Amino acid sequence: MDTHTKARAIGKLLILLVEDDPVIRWASADMLCEEGFCVIEAGDADSALLILHARSDVRVLFTDIDMPGSIDGLELANEARKLWPALRILVTSGKRAPGQRAMPRDGRFIDKPYAREQVVRDIGCMFEAQA
């Protein structure tokens, strides 16, 4: 199954995209929408936590690690894992790769720059693995 077909098979998932660089955030949100996902955007981890507390329909947290604010994306991912155990988590960075021990349980890491196919494949695999 190609990545486009896999994205369609997953359905209209709501993804919370957390990225402080507005150009990368816009391009990533556009890419995810083109693949059939619904996207909510946040520019930092603090805003993302507010969204997660307010919305029960977010299924995937897709966050950059290095961001301004009181916590970074890796701390956000680990906090989200504690508060929302069913949430799927995809972490990215162009500067550093966290060790497996630093990642939340069942979280996935991809390097920047990432390809559309890789993001869709990883999201699909997260749902296949926990189905």
N, CA, C and O atoms as a printed pandas DataFrame, in Angstrom:
     atom_number atom_name residue_name chain_id  residue_number  x_coord  y_coord  z_coord
0              1         N          MET        A               1    0.849   -1.169    0.000
1              2        CA          MET        A               1    0.000    0.000    0.000
2              3         C          MET        A               1    0.897    1.235    0.000
3              4         O          MET        A               1    1.777    1.349    0.853
4              5         N          ASP        A               2    0.694    2.168   -0.942
5              6        CA          ASP        A               2    1.522    3.372   -0.969
6              7         C          ASP        A               2    1.106    4.314    0.158
7              8         O          ASP        A               2    0.058    4.134    0.778
8              9         N          THR        A               3    1.942    5.322    0.415
9             10        CA          THR        A               3    1.689    6.190    1.574
10            11         C          THR        A               3    0.404    6.987    1.431
11            12         O          THR        A               3   -0.280    7.225    2.427
12            13         N          HIS        A               4    0.058    7.404    0.226
13            14        CA          HIS        A               4   -1.169    8.173    0.019
14            15         C          HIS        A               4   -2.383    7.304    0.341
15            16         O          HIS        A               4   -3.315    7.753    1.009
16            17         N          THR        A               5   -2.368    6.068   -0.132
17            18        CA          THR        A               5   -3.460    5.142    0.154
18            19         C          THR        A               5   -3.523    4.853    1.640
19            20         O          THR        A               5   -4.613    4.761    2.205
20            21         N          LYS        A               6   -2.361    4.706    2.291
21            22        CA          LYS        A               6   -2.318    4.444    3.727
22            23         C          LYS        A               6   -2.938    5.608    4.500
23            24         O          LYS        A               6   -3.689    5.390    5.451
24            25         N          ALA        A               7   -2.629    6.839    4.100
25            26        CA          ALA        A               7   -3.198    8.007    4.778
26            27         C          ALA        A               7   -4.709    8.021    4.651
27            28         O          ALA        A               7   -5.412    8.308    5.620
28            29         N          ARG        A               8   -5.207    7.717    3.481
29            30        CA          ARG        A               8   -6.658    7.690    3.281
30            31         C          ARG        A               8   -7.301    6.587    4.111
31            32         O          ARG        A               8   -8.407    6.760    4.622
32            33         N          ALA        A               9   -6.617    5.460    4.248
33            34        CA          ALA        A               9   -7.162    4.337    5.004
34            35         C          ALA        A               9   -7.255    4.655    6.495
35            36         O          ALA        A               9   -8.137    4.142    7.182
36            37         N          ILE        A              10   -6.358    5.491    6.996
37            38        CA          ILE        A              10   -6.365    5.847    8.408
38            39         C          ILE        A              10   -7.584    6.690    8.741
39            40         O          ILE        A              10   -8.116    6.604    9.848
40            41         N          GLY        A              11   -8.028    7.497    7.803
41            42        CA          GLY        A              11   -9.199    8.329    8.038
42            43         C          GLY        A              11   -8.817    9.747    8.420
43            44         O          GLY        A              11   -7.647   10.125    8.355
44            45         N          LYS        A              12   -9.796   10.516    8.812
45            46        CA          LYS        A              12   -9.613   11.930    9.147
46            47         C          LYS        A              12   -9.098   12.097   10.566
47            48         O          LYS        A              12   -9.844   12.499   11.459
48            49         N          LEU        A              13   -7.846   11.796   10.773
49            50        CA          LEU        A              13   -7.238   11.966   12.086
50            51         C          LEU        A              13   -6.943   13.433   12.339
51            52         O          LEU        A              13   -6.593   14.174   11.421
52            53         N          LEU        A              14   -7.087   13.845   13.590
53            54        CA          LEU        A              14   -6.720   15.195   13.980
54            55         C          LEU        A              14   -5.300   15.171   14.538
55            56         O          LEU        A              14   -5.012   14.483   15.517
56            57         N          ILE        A              15   -4.426   15.929   13.900
57            58        CA          ILE        A              15   -3.020   16.010   14.281
58            59         C          ILE        A              15   -2.742   17.388   14.862
59            60         O          ILE        A              15   -3.102   18.407   14.271
60            61         N          LEU        A              16   -2.103   17.412   16.020
61            62        CA          LEU        A              16   -1.628   18.665   16.599
62            63         C          LEU        A              16   -0.171   18.818   16.184
63            64         O          LEU        A              16    0.690   18.054   16.620
64            65         N          LEU        A              17    0.098   19.797   15.348
65            66        CA          LEU        A              17    1.430   20.072   14.823
66            67         C          LEU        A              17    2.041   21.204   15.632
67            68         O          LEU        A              17    1.495   22.306   15.682
68            69         N          VAL        A              18    3.190   20.926   16.274
69            70        CA          VAL        A              18    3.840   21.911   17.139
70            71         C          VAL        A              18    5.204   22.239   16.545
71            72         O          VAL        A              18    6.106   21.402   16.530
72            73         N          GLU        A              19    5.341   23.469   16.057
73            74        CA          GLU        A              19    6.566   23.907   15.379
74            75         C          GLU        A              19    6.676   25.413   15.545
75            76         O          GLU        A              19    5.729   26.141   15.249
76            77         N          ASP        A              20    7.838   25.892   16.021
77            78        CA          ASP        A              20    7.991   27.332   16.249
78            79         C          ASP        A              20    8.331   28.110   14.986
79            80         O          ASP        A              20    8.080   29.313   14.924
80            81         N          ASP        A              21    8.892   27.458   13.985
81            82        CA          ASP        A              21    9.223   28.148   12.734
82            83         C          ASP        A              21    7.961   28.221   11.878
83            84         O          ASP        A              21    7.471   27.186   11.426
84            85         N          PRO        A              22    7.420   29.427   11.644
85            86        CA          PRO        A              22    6.141   29.531   10.936
86            87         C          PRO        A              22    6.174   28.989    9.504
87            88         O          PRO        A              22    5.164   28.475    9.022
88            89         N          VAL        A              23    7.293   29.094    8.831
89            90        CA          VAL        A              23    7.377   28.584    7.456
90            91         C          VAL        A              23    7.321   27.051    7.458
91            92         O          VAL        A              23    6.598   26.453    6.661
92            93         N          ILE        A              24    8.075   26.430    8.342
93            94        CA          ILE        A              24    8.054   24.964    8.441
94            95         C          ILE        A              24    6.690   24.493    8.909
95            96         O          ILE        A              24    6.168   23.501    8.401
96            97         N          ARG        A              25    6.098   25.205    9.884
97            98        CA          ARG        A              25    4.774   24.838   10.379
98            99         C          ARG        A              25    3.735   24.911    9.263
99           100         O          ARG        A              25    2.914   24.005    9.119
100          101         N          TRP        A              26    3.768   25.972    8.482
101          102        CA          TRP        A              26    2.808   26.129    7.390
102          103         C          TRP        A              26    2.996   25.023    6.349
103          104         O          TRP        A              26    2.023   24.406    5.915
104          105         N          ALA        A              27    4.234   24.777    5.954
105          106        CA          ALA        A              27    4.499   23.757    4.932
106          107         C          ALA        A              27    4.104   22.364    5.430
107          108         O          ALA        A              27    3.537   21.571    4.680
108          109         N          SER        A              28    4.403   22.075    6.683
109          110        CA          SER        A              28    4.060   20.763    7.245
110          111         C          SER        A              28    2.549   20.601    7.372
111          112         O          SER        A              28    2.007   19.542    7.057
112          113         N          ALA        A              29    1.875   21.637    7.829
113          114        CA          ALA        A              29    0.414   21.579    7.944
114          115         C          ALA        A              29   -0.213   21.382    6.574
115          116         O          ALA        A              29   -1.137   20.582    6.421
116          117         N          ASP        A              30    0.278   22.099    5.586
117          118        CA          ASP        A              30   -0.231   21.970    4.223
118          119         C          ASP        A              30   -0.029   20.546    3.710
119          120         O          ASP        A              30   -0.937   19.964    3.115
120          121         N          MET        A              31    1.155   19.985    3.939
121          122        CA          MET        A              31    1.466   18.627    3.512
122          123         C          MET        A              31    0.511   17.632    4.167
123          124         O          MET        A              31   -0.025   16.754    3.491
124          125         N          LEU        A              32    0.293   17.760    5.473
125          126        CA          LEU        A              32   -0.584   16.841    6.185
126          127         C          LEU        A              32   -2.027   16.959    5.704
127          128         O          LEU        A              32   -2.715   15.951    5.546
128          129         N          CYS        A              33   -2.484   18.182    5.473
129          130        CA          CYS        A              33   -3.840   18.390    4.954
130          131         C          CYS        A              33   -4.005   17.771    3.571
131          132         O          CYS        A              33   -5.036   17.167    3.276
132          133         N          GLU        A              34   -2.995   17.919    2.729
133          134        CA          GLU        A              34   -3.040   17.312    1.394
134          135         C          GLU        A              34   -3.130   15.795    1.470
135          136         O          GLU        A              34   -3.655   15.158    0.556
136          137         N          GLU        A              35   -2.624   15.213    2.544
137          138        CA          GLU        A              35   -2.679   13.762    2.734
138          139         C          GLU        A              35   -3.979   13.307    3.389
139          140         O          GLU        A              35   -4.167   12.115    3.635
140          141         N          GLY        A              36   -4.872   14.248    3.672
141          142        CA          GLY        A              36   -6.179   13.889    4.198
142          143         C          GLY        A              36   -6.332   14.001    5.704
143          144         O          GLY        A              36   -7.373   13.632    6.247
144          145         N          PHE        A              37   -5.309   14.505    6.387
145          146        CA          PHE        A              37   -5.395   14.665    7.836
146          147         C          PHE        A              37   -5.978   16.035    8.172
147          148         O          PHE        A              37   -5.881   16.966    7.373
148          149         N          CYS        A              38   -6.579   16.157    9.348
149          150        CA          CYS        A              38   -6.994   17.448    9.890
150          151         C          CYS        A              38   -5.863   17.915   10.801
151          152         O          CYS        A              38   -5.263   17.107   11.511
152          153         N          VAL        A              39   -5.569   19.214   10.783
153          154        CA          VAL        A              39   -4.407   19.724   11.510
154          155         C          VAL        A              39   -4.789   20.937   12.346
155          156         O          VAL        A              39   -5.496   21.834   11.887
156          157         N          ILE        A              40   -4.304   20.942   13.592
157          158        CA          ILE        A              40   -4.334   22.118   14.448
158          159         C          ILE        A              40   -2.869   22.491   14.660
159          160         O          ILE        A              40   -2.026   21.619   14.869
160          161         N          GLU        A              41   -2.572   23.773   14.606
161          162        CA          GLU        A              41   -1.184   24.223   14.730
162          163         C          GLU        A              41   -0.940   24.945   16.050
163          164         O          GLU        A              41   -1.801   25.660   16.563
164          165         N          ALA        A              42    0.267   24.734   16.584
165          166        CA          ALA        A              42    0.720   25.463   17.771
166          167         C          ALA        A              42    2.170   25.864   17.540
167          168         O          ALA        A              42    2.938   25.117   16.933
168          169         N          GLY        A              43    2.542   27.047   18.026
169          170        CA          GLY        A              43    3.891   27.561   17.835
170          171         C          GLY        A              43    4.855   27.244   18.957
171          172         O          GLY        A              43    6.051   27.519   18.853
172          173         N          ASP        A              44    4.327   26.653   20.053
173          174        CA          ASP        A              44    5.195   26.276   21.172
174          175         C          ASP        A              44    4.485   25.228   22.020
175          176         O          ASP        A              44    3.290   24.975   21.862
176          177         N          ALA        A              45    5.251   24.627   22.922
177          178        CA          ALA        A              45    4.722   23.535   23.741
178          179         C          ALA        A              45    3.638   24.012   24.708
179          180         O          ALA        A              45    2.682   23.283   24.970
180          181         N          ASP        A              46    3.778   25.218   25.236
181          182        CA          ASP        A              46    2.774   25.739   26.166
182          183         C          ASP        A              46    1.406   25.851   25.484
183          184         O          ASP        A              46    0.386   25.474   26.061
184          185         N          SER        A              47    1.394   26.366   24.270
185          186        CA          SER        A              47    0.143   26.469   23.501
186          187         C          SER        A              47   -0.402   25.077   23.178
187          188         O          SER        A              47   -1.611   24.848   23.216
188          189         N          ALA        A              48    0.494   24.165   22.865
189          190        CA          ALA        A              48    0.075   22.799   22.546
190          191         C          ALA        A              48   -0.609   22.142   23.745
191          192         O          ALA        A              48   -1.624   21.465   23.579
192          193         N          LEU        A              49   -0.072   22.330   24.941
193          194        CA          LEU        A              49   -0.698   21.755   26.132
194          195         C          LEU        A              49   -2.093   22.331   26.363
195          196         O          LEU        A              49   -3.010   21.608   26.754
196          197         N          LEU        A              50   -2.252   23.632   26.122
197          198        CA          LEU        A              50   -3.583   24.236   26.254
198          199         C          LEU        A              50   -4.566   23.593   25.280
199          200         O          LEU        A              50   -5.712   23.318   25.637
200          201         N          ILE        A              51   -4.118   23.358   24.057
201          202        CA          ILE        A              51   -4.972   22.720   23.047
202          203         C          ILE        A              51   -5.318   21.299   23.476
203          204         O          ILE        A              51   -6.477   20.890   23.397
204          205         N          LEU        A              52   -4.319   20.546   23.930
205          206        CA          LEU        A              52   -4.572   19.166   24.348
206          207         C          LEU        A              52   -5.550   19.095   25.523
207          208         O          LEU        A              52   -6.373   18.182   25.589
208          209         N          HIS        A              53   -5.466   20.039   26.437
209          210        CA          HIS        A              53   -6.400   20.062   27.564
210          211         C          HIS        A              53   -7.812   20.433   27.112
211          212         O          HIS        A              53   -8.791   20.002   27.720
212          213         N          ALA        A              54   -7.917   21.224   26.056
213          214        CA          ALA        A              54   -9.219   21.703   25.591
214          215         C          ALA        A              54   -9.903   20.760   24.603
215          216         O          ALA        A              54  -11.121   20.815   24.436
216          217         N          ARG        A              55   -9.129   19.899   23.949
217          218        CA          ARG        A              55   -9.676   19.052   22.884
218          219         C          ARG        A              55   -9.457   17.589   23.211
219          220         O          ARG        A              55   -8.357   17.186   23.587
220          221         N          SER        A              56  -10.487   16.810   23.070
221          222        CA          SER        A              56  -10.359   15.370   23.312
222          223         C          SER        A              56  -10.211   14.576   22.015
223          224         O          SER        A              56  -10.082   13.352   22.043
224          225         N          ASP        A              57  -10.231   15.269   20.888
225          226        CA          ASP        A              57  -10.210   14.576   19.598
226          227         C          ASP        A              57   -8.843   14.557   18.912
227          228         O          ASP        A              57   -8.737   14.071   17.787
228          229         N          VAL        A              58   -7.802   15.070   19.558
229          230        CA          VAL        A              58   -6.462   15.029   18.974
230          231         C          VAL        A              58   -5.955   13.596   19.091
231          232         O          VAL        A              58   -5.937   13.021   20.179
232          233         N          ARG        A              59   -5.542   13.023   17.956
233          234        CA          ARG        A              59   -5.068   11.633   17.947
234          235         C          ARG        A              59   -3.561   11.513   17.811
235          236         O          ARG        A              59   -2.969   10.522   18.237
236          237         N          VAL        A              60   -2.926   12.553   17.199
237          238        CA          VAL        A              60   -1.477   12.512   16.965
238          239         C          VAL        A              60   -0.865   13.844   17.389
239          240         O          VAL        A              60   -1.367   14.911   17.037
240          241         N          LEU        A              61    0.215   13.767   18.143
241          242        CA          LEU        A              61    1.039   14.929   18.472
242          243         C          LEU        A              61    2.292   14.821   17.624
243          244         O          LEU        A              61    3.048   13.857   17.743
244          245         N          PHE        A              62    2.516   15.814   16.763
245          246        CA          PHE        A              62    3.687   15.860   15.893
246          247         C          PHE        A              62    4.462   17.113   16.281
247          248         O          PHE        A              62    4.067   18.222   15.919
248          249         N          THR        A              63    5.565   16.947   17.016
249          250        CA          THR        A              63    6.244   18.094   17.591
250          251         C          THR        A              63    7.725   18.154   17.278
251          252         O          THR        A              63    8.412   17.133   17.240
252          253         N          ASP        A              64    8.200   19.357   17.057
253          254        CA          ASP        A              64    9.623   19.636   16.976
254          255         C          ASP        A              64   10.161   19.620   18.405
255          256         O          ASP        A              64    9.409   19.825   19.358
256          257         N          ILE        A              65   11.462   19.376   18.552
257          258        CA          ILE        A              65   12.051   19.373   19.895
258          259         C          ILE        A              65   12.420   20.776   20.347
259          260         O          ILE        A              65   11.988   21.215   21.413
260          261         N          ASP        A              66   13.208   21.479   19.557
261          262        CA          ASP        A              66   13.776   22.763   19.979
262          263         C          ASP        A              66   12.811   23.903   19.709
263          264         O          ASP        A              66   12.588   24.303   18.567
264          265         N          MET        A              67   12.237   24.422   20.809
265          266        CA          MET        A              67   11.279   25.523   20.722
266          267         C          MET        A              67   11.434   26.430   21.930
267          268         O          MET        A              67   11.901   25.997   22.984
268          269         N          PRO        A              68   11.041   27.692   21.777
269          270        CA          PRO        A              68   11.046   28.577   22.942
270          271         C          PRO        A              68    9.881   28.231   23.869
271          272         O          PRO        A              68    8.948   27.531   23.476
272          273         N          GLY        A              69    9.947   28.722   25.081
273          274        CA          GLY        A              69    8.865   28.503   26.034
274          275         C          GLY        A              69    9.359   27.804   27.273
275          276         O          GLY        A              69   10.558   27.586   27.447
276          277         N          SER        A              70    8.425   27.454   28.133
277          278        CA          SER        A              70    8.798   26.864   29.420
278          279         C          SER        A              70    9.271   25.422   29.297
279          280         O          SER        A              70   10.031   24.952   30.144
280          281         N          ILE        A              71    8.835   24.710   28.258
281          282        CA          ILE        A              71    9.309   23.349   28.007
282          283         C          ILE        A              71    9.574   23.175   26.517
283          284         O          ILE        A              71    9.024   23.900   25.688
284          285         N          ASP        A              72   10.426   22.202   26.189
285          286        CA          ASP        A              72   10.688   21.943   24.771
286          287         C          ASP        A              72    9.756   20.835   24.278
287          288         O          ASP        A              72    8.936   20.316   25.036
288          289         N          GLY        A              73    9.893   20.487   23.018
289          290        CA          GLY        A              73    9.008   19.494   22.418
290          291         C          GLY        A              73    9.158   18.101   22.986
291          292         O          GLY        A              73    8.189   17.344   23.032
292          293         N          LEU        A              74   10.347   17.750   23.417
293          294        CA          LEU        A              74   10.552   16.432   24.015
294          295         C          LEU        A              74    9.869   16.343   25.381
295          296         O          LEU        A              74    9.261   15.327   25.718
296          297         N          GLU        A              75    9.980   17.416   26.158
297          298        CA          GLU        A              75    9.257   17.463   27.437
298          299         C          GLU        A              75    7.747   17.445   27.200
299          300         O          GLU        A              75    7.006   16.798   27.940
300          301         N          LEU        A              76    7.299   18.154   26.170
301          302        CA          LEU        A              76    5.882   18.139   25.800
302          303         C          LEU        A              76    5.442   16.717   25.481
303          304         O          LEU        A              76    4.405   16.261   25.963
304          305         N          ALA        A              77    6.223   16.021   24.675
305          306        CA          ALA        A              77    5.873   14.656   24.277
306          307         C          ALA        A              77    5.762   13.741   25.490
307          308         O          ALA        A              77    4.828   12.944   25.578
308          309         N          ASN        A              78    6.694   13.845   26.416
309          310        CA          ASN        A              78    6.661   12.995   27.603
310          311         C          ASN        A              78    5.503   13.351   28.533
311          312         O          ASN        A              78    4.886   12.465   29.124
312          313         N          GLU        A              79    5.209   14.638   28.664
313          314        CA          GLU        A              79    4.062   15.072   29.476
314          315         C          GLU        A              79    2.755   14.600   28.837
315          316         O          GLU        A              79    1.849   14.134   29.529
316          317         N          ALA        A              80    2.667   14.723   27.519
317          318        CA          ALA        A              80    1.469   14.280   26.808
318          319         C          ALA        A              80    1.264   12.776   26.971
319          320         O          ALA        A              80    0.132   12.317   27.120
320          321         N          ARG        A              81    2.351   12.009   26.944
321          322        CA          ARG        A              81    2.244   10.557   27.118
322          323         C          ARG        A              81    1.641   10.231   28.486
323          324         O          ARG        A              81    0.813    9.326   28.596
324          325         N          LYS        A              82    2.052   10.964   29.532
325          326        CA          LYS        A              82    1.520   10.718   30.879
326          327         C          LYS        A              82    0.036   11.063   30.977
327          328         O          LYS        A              82   -0.744   10.326   31.580
328          329         N          LEU        A              83   -0.345   12.189   30.377
329          330        CA          LEU        A              83   -1.716   12.680   30.515
330          331         C          LEU        A              83   -2.693   12.043   29.534
331          332         O          LEU        A              83   -3.871   11.877   29.853
332          333         N          TRP        A              84   -2.217   11.687   28.345
333          334        CA          TRP        A              84   -3.065   11.110   27.304
334          335         C          TRP        A              84   -2.381    9.862   26.748
335          336         O          TRP        A              84   -1.759    9.931   25.688
336          337         N          PRO        A              85   -2.480    8.728   27.434
337          338        CA          PRO        A              85   -1.739    7.527   27.054
338          339         C          PRO        A              85   -2.051    6.997   25.654
339          340         O          PRO        A              85   -1.204    6.335   25.054
340          341         N          ALA        A              86   -3.225    7.266   25.126
341          342        CA          ALA        A              86   -3.585    6.758   23.800
342          343         C          ALA        A              86   -3.087    7.647   22.661
343          344         O          ALA        A              86   -3.147    7.251   21.497
344          345         N          LEU        A              87   -2.601    8.830   22.983
345          346        CA          LEU        A              87   -2.122    9.765   21.972
346          347         C          LEU        A              87   -0.902    9.183   21.264
347          348         O          LEU        A              87    0.015    8.688   21.918
348          349         N          ARG        A              88   -0.884    9.239   19.930
349          350        CA          ARG        A              88    0.294    8.814   19.166
350          351         C          ARG        A              88    1.229   10.005   19.088
351          352         O          ARG        A              88    0.783   11.140   18.917
352          353         N          ILE        A              89    2.534    9.751   19.214
353          354        CA          ILE        A              89    3.501   10.844   19.300
354          355         C          ILE        A              89    4.613   10.670   18.279
355          356         O          ILE        A              89    5.263    9.627   18.209
356          357         N          LEU        A              90    4.816   11.719   17.490
357          358        CA          LEU        A              90    5.879   11.780   16.493
358          359         C          LEU        A              90    6.715   13.010   16.807
359          360         O          LEU        A              90    6.199   14.127   16.831
360          361         N          VAL        A              91    8.006   12.807   17.048
361          362        CA          VAL        A              91    8.933   13.867   17.432
362          363         C          VAL        A              91    9.927   14.074   16.307
363          364         O          VAL        A              91   10.358   13.116   15.667
364          365         N          THR        A              92   10.295   15.339   16.063
365          366        CA          THR        A              92   11.246   15.633   15.002
366          367         C          THR        A              92   12.248   16.697   15.444
367          368         O          THR        A              92   11.976   17.490   16.346
368          369         N          SER        A              93   13.397   16.696   14.800
369          370        CA          SER        A              93   14.403   17.733   15.028
370          371         C          SER        A              93   15.432   17.675   13.916
371          372         O          SER        A              93   15.733   16.613   13.372
372          373         N          GLY        A              94   15.957   18.829   13.598
373          374        CA          GLY        A              94   17.060   18.907   12.650
374          375         C          GLY        A              94   18.383   19.119   13.356
375          376         O          GLY        A              94   19.435   19.178   12.719
376          377         N          LYS        A              95   18.329   19.234   14.688
377          378        CA          LYS        A              95   19.528   19.537   15.458
378          379         C          LYS        A              95   20.016   18.386   16.316
379          380         O          LYS        A              95   21.221   18.208   16.494
380          381         N          ARG        A              96   19.086   17.602   16.851
381          382        CA          ARG        A              96   19.505   16.520   17.746
382          383         C          ARG        A              96   18.498   15.378   17.701
383          384         O          ARG        A              96   17.297   15.571   17.508
384          385         N          ALA        A              97   19.040   14.191   17.887
385          386        CA          ALA        A              97   18.201   13.000   17.961
386          387         C          ALA        A              97   18.199   12.514   19.409
387          388         O          ALA        A              97   19.256   12.196   19.954
388          389         N          PRO        A              98   17.037   12.454   20.030
389          390        CA          PRO        A              98   17.000   11.996   21.420
390          391         C          PRO        A              98   17.276   10.507   21.495
391          392         O          PRO        A              98   16.935    9.758   20.580
392          393         N          GLY        A              99   17.882   10.086   22.567
393          394        CA          GLY        A              99   18.059    8.659   22.786
394          395         C          GLY        A              99   16.711    8.019   23.065
395          396         O          GLY        A              99   15.751    8.703   23.419
396          397         N          GLN        A             100   16.641    6.713   22.905
397          398        CA          GLN        A             100   15.388    5.994   23.128
398          399         C          GLN        A             100   14.844    6.212   24.535
399          400         O          GLN        A             100   13.629    6.259   24.731
400          401         N          ARG        A             101   15.731    6.345   25.511
401          402        CA          ARG        A             101   15.292    6.549   26.896
402          403         C          ARG        A             101   14.635    7.915   27.097
403          404         O          ARG        A             101   13.816    8.076   28.002
404          405         N          ALA        A             102   14.980    8.887   26.277
405          406        CA          ALA        A             102   14.404   10.226   26.397
406          407         C          ALA        A             102   13.036   10.324   25.726
407          408         O          ALA        A             102   12.248   11.217   26.037
408          409         N          MET        A             103   12.761    9.407   24.808
409          410        CA          MET        A             103   11.502    9.428   24.060
410          411         C          MET        A             103   10.368    8.846   24.895
411          412         O          MET        A             103   10.586    7.972   25.734
412          413         N          PRO        A             104    9.143    9.345   24.653
413          414        CA          PRO        A             104    7.997    8.741   25.336
414          415         C          PRO        A             104    7.763    7.322   24.818
415          416         O          PRO        A             104    8.118    6.994   23.685
416          417         N          ARG        A             105    7.169    6.500   25.654
417          418        CA          ARG        A             105    6.821    5.128   25.255
418          419         C          ARG        A             105    6.021    5.149   23.957
419          420         O          ARG        A             105    5.080    5.930   23.808
420          421         N          ASP        A             106    6.397    4.302   23.042
421          422        CA          ASP        A             106    5.742    4.154   21.734
422          423         C          ASP        A             106    5.853    5.399   20.846
423          424         O          ASP        A             106    5.200    5.471   19.805
424          425         N          GLY        A             107    6.665    6.372   21.242
425          426        CA          GLY        A             107    6.876    7.546   20.393
426          427         C          GLY        A             107    7.843    7.217   19.268
427          428         O          GLY        A             107    8.641    6.286   19.376
428          429         N          ARG        A             108    7.768    7.974   18.205
429          430        CA          ARG        A             108    8.660    7.798   17.060
430          431         C          ARG        A             108    9.411    9.097   16.811
431          432         O          ARG        A             108    8.894   10.187   17.055
432          433         N          PHE        A             109   10.634    8.964   16.323
433          434        CA          PHE        A             109   11.456   10.117   15.986
434          435         C          PHE        A             109   11.798   10.083   14.507
435          436         O          PHE        A             109   12.128    9.032   13.958
436          437         N          ILE        A             110   11.715   11.268   13.855
437          438        CA          ILE        A             110   12.206   11.404   12.483
438          439         C          ILE        A             110   13.067   12.662   12.402
439          440         O          ILE        A             110   12.773   13.681   13.027
440          441         N          ASP        A             111   14.136   12.561   11.616
441          442        CA          ASP        A             111   15.025   13.697   11.410
442          443         C          ASP        A             111   14.404   14.699   10.451
443          444         O          ASP        A             111   13.644   14.332    9.556
444          445         N          LYS        A             112   14.738   15.972   10.650
445          446        CA          LYS        A             112   14.436   17.014    9.669
446          447         C          LYS        A             112   15.638   17.110    8.738
447          448         O          LYS        A             112   16.766   16.896    9.184
448          449         N          PRO        A             113   15.447   17.411    7.514
449          450        CA          PRO        A             113   14.140   17.565    6.859
450          451         C          PRO        A             113   13.512   16.195    6.606
451          452         O          PRO        A             113   14.198   15.240    6.242
452          453         N          TYR        A             114   12.230   16.119    6.800
453          454        CA          TYR        A             114   11.530   14.851    6.620
454          455         C          TYR        A             114   10.753   14.883    5.315
455          456         O          TYR        A             114   10.354   15.940    4.827
456          457         N          ALA        A             115   10.554   13.704    4.772
457          458        CA          ALA        A             115    9.797   13.553    3.529
458          459         C          ALA        A             115    8.333   13.254    3.863
459          460         O          ALA        A             115    8.028   12.628    4.879
460          461         N          ARG        A             116    7.463   13.700    3.016
461          462        CA          ARG        A             116    6.028   13.452    3.149
462          463         C          ARG        A             116    5.749   11.968    3.369
463          464         O          ARG        A             116    4.994   11.592    4.266
464          465         N          GLU        A             117    6.366   11.135    2.541
465          466        CA          GLU        A             117    6.126    9.695    2.615
466          467         C          GLU        A             117    6.519    9.140    3.982
467          468         O          GLU        A             117    5.844    8.263    4.522
468          469         N          GLN        A             118    7.608    9.654    4.533
469          470        CA          GLN        A             118    8.078    9.172    5.829
470          471         C          GLN        A             118    7.088    9.526    6.940
471          472         O          GLN        A             118    6.790    8.694    7.796
472          473         N          VAL        A             119    6.587   10.744    6.925
473          474        CA          VAL        A             119    5.628   11.178    7.954
474          475         C          VAL        A             119    4.353   10.343    7.872
475          476         O          VAL        A             119    3.867    9.850    8.890
476          477         N          VAL        A             120    3.815   10.185    6.674
477          478        CA          VAL        A             120    2.584    9.413    6.491
478          479         C          VAL        A             120    2.810    7.954    6.891
479          480         O          VAL        A             120    1.964    7.349    7.550
480          481         N          ARG        A             121    3.939    7.399    6.496
481          482        CA          ARG        A             121    4.254    6.008    6.842
482          483         C          ARG        A             121    4.343    5.838    8.360
483          484         O          ARG        A             121    3.787    4.891    8.916
484          485         N          ASP        A             122    5.046    6.760    9.029
485          486        CA          ASP        A             122    5.201    6.644   10.476
486          487         C          ASP        A             122    3.863    6.795   11.203
487          488         O          ASP        A             122    3.598    6.064   12.158
488          489         N          ILE        A             123    3.039    7.708   10.777
489          490        CA          ILE        A             123    1.715    7.854   11.392
490          491         C          ILE        A             123    0.906    6.581   11.168
491          492         O          ILE        A             123    0.261    6.086   12.093
492          493         N          GLY        A             124    0.935    6.057    9.965
493          494        CA          GLY        A             124    0.217    4.808    9.678
494          495         C          GLY        A             124    0.711    3.654   10.518
495          496         O          GLY        A             124   -0.088    2.871   11.033
496          497         N          CYS        A             125    2.032    3.539   10.664
497          498        CA          CYS        A             125    2.613    2.463   11.468
498          499         C          CYS        A             125    2.234    2.565   12.936
499          500         O          CYS        A             125    2.061    1.545   13.602
500          501         N          MET        A             126    2.104    3.771   13.443
501          502        CA          MET        A             126    1.711    3.944   14.841
502          503         C          MET        A             126    0.308    3.391   15.081
503          504         O          MET        A             126    0.031    2.832   16.142
504          505         N          PHE        A             127   -0.565    3.545   14.106
505          506        CA          PHE        A             127   -1.926    3.057   14.264
506          507         C          PHE        A             127   -2.032    1.566   13.988
507          508         O          PHE        A             127   -2.849    0.879   14.601
508          509         N          GLU        A             128   -1.212    1.058   13.070
509          510        CA          GLU        A             128   -1.186   -0.391   12.815
510          511         C          GLU        A             128   -0.654   -1.129   14.033
511          512         O          GLU        A             128   -1.193   -2.168   14.412
512          513         N          ALA        A             129    0.410   -0.594   14.655
513          514        CA          ALA        A             129    1.054   -1.256   15.778
514          515         C          ALA        A             129    0.154   -1.311   16.996
515          516         O          ALA        A             129    0.284   -2.218   17.819
516          517         N          GLN        A             130   -0.756   -0.356   17.125
517          518        CA          GLN        A             130   -1.613   -0.302   18.314
518          519         C          GLN        A             130   -3.059   -0.626   18.021
519          520         O          GLN        A             130   -3.946   -0.351   18.829
520          521         N          ALA        A             131   -3.295   -1.215   16.855
521          522        CA          ALA        A             131   -4.681   -1.552   16.479
522          523         C          ALA        A             131   -5.130   -2.850   17.125
523          524         O          ALA        A             131   -6.264   -3.282   16.919
